[in-house]
Amino acid sequence: MDDVPPEIPTYHQVMAAEKRAAIIGAATGLFLRSGYAGTSLAKIATTAGVSKATLFKQFPTKAALFDAIVTDYWRPQHESDHDQPPTGDLTVGLETVGRRYVALLTRPGMADLFRIVIAEAPRFPELGQTHFRLGKMPFFDSVRRYLEAEKDAGNVDLTDASLAATQFLGMIADFVFWPRMLLLDYSPSDGAMDGAVIEAARTMKARYATT
C-alpha cells in the first residue's frame, strides 16, 4: 500500500486540529466572560468538550494557551500573505498590506481578544506583552520592512520607517477596528473599509513618495 502523501492530513491530525480549535474557541469565550484569572484549564476543557489530559498535552499552562490564541488570531490566512509586496509602486504595495491588516482586524473573535487584553492587562501585564510581541509586532515589522525596502529603492523619502508604519496602520485601524471597542454594533461595509485602505495609501504616497 502506498504511503499517504504528507500534504494530506491523517485522521489523527484532523482530530487534533479540531480539538485545538475547540480549546482555543472555548478559552477565548471564557476569558472574555470570566476573566483570565477566573478561568481554569479544567473549565476550558469541559467547555471545549475535551479531556483535561488532551488539553494539558497541547497547553500545559494557561499562559501557553493564551500565547496560542494570540498567535492563531494574528496568523495570516493565506501563505502568500507572508510575502512582502515588490517595490516600485507604493500605492499598490500599501494597499496590499493594508487589506491584509483589515482581514486580520476583522477576523471573528479579534475584537474579543483585544477586550480580554485591555480588561486584564492591569492585573496581568504579561497578556498585553504577549499580544504585542506575538500578535501586532510581527505584522507591524512586515510593514516597516516594506517601507524600508521602498526607501532603499529610492521610492520614498522618510527618516523613520517605524513612525511611517504606525501612521499607515493607525489610519486604517482608527476606522476599521477601534470603534468596535465601544460600539458593539459597529460594522462598516467591505467597500467602506477598502476605501479606508485606499485613502490611507494615497495619504502616505502624498507624504513620502519621491515621485
Helices and strands as residue ranges (DSSP letters): H 11-34, H 41-48, H 52-58, H 62-74, G 79-82, H 90-105, H 110-120, H 125-130, I 131-136, H 137-152, H 161-176, G 178-181, H 190-208
